[in-house]
Structure formats: C-alpha cells, structure tokens
Amino acid sequence: RRNQKVLEEAPAPGMSAELRATMGDSAVNAAKAVGYEGAGTVEFIFDAETNDYFFMEMNTRLQVEHPVSEMITGRDLVQWQLHVAKGHPLPANQEEINATVKGHAIEARIYAEDPDNGFLPAVGKLHHVRYPEVNGETRVETGIKTGDEVSIFYDPMIAKLVVLVNSRA
C-alpha cells in the first residue's frame, strides 16, 4: 500500500504509562530546545524489543492522525493551534493533557483505491456513500458525498472514521 497507514490508534497499544510519559517529556524537551511553543507533533521510532525510542521528526503542524489524540483527551487541537497563532499561550501543558486521557481511539482512513490493481488510486463517481451516526464517540472527517467525483488531482484518502471506546479490550 505504498507505506501509507490505514489505521491509527491512541494510546499506543502495549506501551506502559511510564514509557508514554517519558516519550512525552522527550517531545516537550525537543520543542523547548528549538524554542517552539505551539501545537505540533514530535514523532519517534520505537523498538519493541528493547523499548528504546529514537527521534524521527518534529512538525510545527498537526498530523493527519491528530483526531485520535483529540478523542482521548477531549481537546480540540486545531482550535489550539489557531489560538496560539493569535499570540495566546497553549491552554494546557502536557501534564494537564495527560491527566485528561480517557478511553481508546482508533482512526480508519477510507481510501478510493482499487485492490485488484495493487491498491492504486481509483477515480470516478461515488454511487453510494453512507456514514455512521456521528456523536461524542464517533467522528467522520470528509468532504465527499454520494454523487461526487474522485479525481486524479487529490490524495485517494476520501474520509477518516474515528471512534472512541472505553478500552481496546
């Protein structure tokens, strides 16, 4: 699938709260080291065999998978980013955010692809589109509806379905 993720989840399964806190501290320290004070993303590569993690990149923007973080924290990160861009401080620090984490969220990315053709992007008219009911535990992010055309000019990801449950079990 051209190395594109289809599922994203938070909190990371199998990761202890202690390791998550340590990685969070590392992310905050990376942002502080370059004087960054906005909403953004720090990514690490994790070695499950050794429990070691390594800095990969820092983005001064939100990632496509940010809704899983929003769901488990109850925080609107897009609003935060705009708030900070206006010169205001972040509404909460990492410790305060961590204290609000609840449940488990999974994001499924919905792609217009052809599985019989190596999952290459597929174009054409969408003849039937139906989404689940949206509520506090279910979220759909999309700009498409029945009758729309999927063109060659955009990424084949046409929607994201994000759900929040009490636990991953």
C-alpha positions as CSV (number, residue, x, y, z in Angstrom):
1,R,0.0,0.0,0.0
2,R,2.8,2.4,-0.7
3,N,3.7,2.5,3.0
4,Q,0.6,4.5,3.9
5,K,-1.1,3.7,7.3
6,V,-4.7,2.7,7.2
7,L,-5.3,2.5,11.0
8,E,-4.1,4.8,13.8
9,E,-4.8,4.4,17.4
10,A,-4.2,6.1,20.8
11,P,-3.0,5.4,23.3
12,A,-0.4,3.2,21.7
13,P,-1.2,-0.5,22.5
14,G,1.3,-2.3,24.7
15,M,3.1,0.9,25.8
16,S,3.3,1.5,29.5
17,A,2.1,4.7,31.1
18,E,5.7,5.3,32.3
19,L,7.2,4.9,28.8
20,R,4.4,7.1,27.3
21,A,5.2,9.8,29.9
22,T,9.0,9.6,29.2
23,M,8.4,9.9,25.5
24,G,6.1,12.8,26.1
25,D,8.8,14.5,28.2
26,S,11.2,14.0,25.3
27,A,8.8,15.5,22.9
28,V,8.3,18.6,25.1
29,N,12.1,18.9,25.5
30,A,12.6,18.7,21.8
31,A,10.1,21.6,21.2
32,K,11.7,23.6,24.0
33,A,15.2,23.0,22.6
34,V,14.2,24.9,19.4
35,G,12.0,27.5,21.2
36,Y,8.7,26.1,19.8
37,E,5.6,26.9,21.8
38,G,2.7,25.9,19.6
39,A,0.6,22.8,18.9
40,G,2.6,20.3,16.8
41,T,3.8,16.8,16.5
42,V,7.0,15.1,17.5
43,E,7.5,11.6,16.1
44,F,9.7,8.8,17.3
45,I,10.6,5.3,16.0
46,F,10.1,2.7,18.7
47,D,12.0,-0.6,19.1
48,A,9.5,-3.0,20.7
49,E,12.3,-5.5,21.5
50,T,14.5,-3.1,23.5
51,N,11.9,-0.4,24.5
52,D,14.3,2.2,23.1
53,Y,12.9,5.1,21.0
54,F,14.6,7.4,18.7
55,F,13.7,10.9,17.5
56,M,12.4,10.9,13.9
57,E,10.9,14.4,13.2
58,M,9.1,17.4,14.6
59,N,6.3,19.1,12.7
60,T,5.0,22.5,13.6
61,R,1.6,21.4,12.4
62,L,-0.9,18.7,13.2
63,Q,-0.6,15.3,11.6
64,V,-3.5,13.6,9.7
65,E,-3.9,11.3,12.7
66,H,-4.4,14.1,15.2
67,P,-8.1,13.1,15.8
68,V,-7.2,10.1,17.9
69,S,-5.4,12.4,20.3
70,E,-8.3,14.8,20.3
71,M,-10.7,11.9,21.1
72,I,-8.8,10.6,24.1
73,T,-8.0,14.0,25.5
74,G,-11.3,15.8,24.7
75,R,-9.2,18.7,23.4
76,D,-9.7,20.5,20.1
77,L,-6.1,20.7,18.8
78,V,-7.0,22.6,15.7
79,Q,-8.6,25.3,17.8
80,W,-5.4,25.3,20.0
81,Q,-3.2,25.8,17.0
82,L,-5.2,28.8,15.9
83,H,-5.3,30.1,19.4
84,V,-1.5,30.0,19.7
85,A,-1.2,31.5,16.2
86,K,-3.0,34.6,17.5
87,G,-0.3,35.0,20.2
88,H,-2.1,33.3,23.1
89,P,-0.4,30.7,25.2
90,L,-1.3,27.0,25.0
91,P,-4.5,26.4,27.0
92,A,-2.9,23.4,28.9
93,N,0.6,21.9,29.5
94,Q,1.5,18.3,28.7
95,E,0.9,17.2,32.3
96,E,-2.6,18.6,32.3
97,I,-3.3,17.0,28.9
98,N,-2.1,13.6,30.2
99,A,-4.4,13.8,33.2
100,T,-7.4,14.0,30.9
101,V,-6.6,11.0,28.8
102,K,-9.5,8.5,28.8
103,G,-10.5,5.6,26.6
104,H,-9.0,4.3,23.4
105,A,-9.5,5.8,19.9
106,I,-9.0,4.2,16.5
107,E,-8.9,6.1,13.2
108,A,-9.6,4.3,10.0
109,R,-8.6,6.0,6.8
110,I,-11.0,5.4,3.9
111,Y,-9.3,5.4,0.6
112,A,-10.6,5.4,-3.0
113,E,-8.3,2.6,-4.2
114,D,-8.5,-0.4,-6.5
115,P,-7.5,-3.5,-4.5
116,D,-7.4,-5.6,-7.8
117,N,-4.8,-3.1,-9.2
118,G,-2.3,-3.1,-6.4
119,F,-4.3,-0.6,-4.4
120,L,-3.6,2.2,-6.8
121,P,-5.8,5.3,-6.5
122,A,-9.2,4.8,-8.2
123,V,-11.1,7.7,-9.8
124,G,-14.7,8.1,-10.8
125,K,-18.2,8.8,-9.4
126,L,-19.2,7.8,-5.9
127,H,-22.5,6.0,-6.4
128,H,-23.3,5.3,-2.8
129,V,-21.7,6.8,0.4
130,R,-23.1,6.2,3.8
131,Y,-21.5,7.2,7.2
132,P,-22.3,6.0,10.7
133,E,-24.2,8.3,13.1
134,V,-21.8,10.9,14.5
135,N,-21.8,11.5,18.2
136,G,-19.3,12.1,21.0
137,E,-17.7,8.7,20.4
138,T,-17.9,8.6,16.6
139,R,-16.5,11.2,14.2
140,V,-16.3,11.3,10.4
141,E,-14.0,13.7,8.6
142,T,-14.7,14.0,4.9
143,G,-15.6,16.3,2.2
144,I,-17.4,13.8,-0.1
145,K,-20.9,12.6,-0.5
146,T,-22.9,10.4,-2.9
147,G,-22.6,11.7,-6.5
148,D,-19.2,13.3,-6.0
149,E,-16.3,12.6,-8.3
150,V,-12.9,11.3,-7.1
151,S,-10.4,12.9,-9.4
152,I,-6.7,12.3,-10.2
153,F,-5.7,15.6,-8.6
154,Y,-6.1,14.7,-5.0
155,D,-4.9,12.1,-2.5
156,P,-7.0,9.0,-2.6
157,M,-7.9,9.3,1.1
158,I,-11.5,10.4,1.0
159,A,-12.6,10.1,4.6
160,K,-11.5,9.3,8.2
161,L,-13.7,7.4,10.6
162,V,-12.6,7.9,14.3
163,V,-14.2,6.1,17.2
164,L,-13.7,6.3,20.9
165,V,-14.3,3.3,23.3
166,N,-13.7,2.7,26.9
167,S,-10.7,0.3,26.3
168,R,-9.0,-1.6,23.5
169,A,-10.1,-4.9,25.1
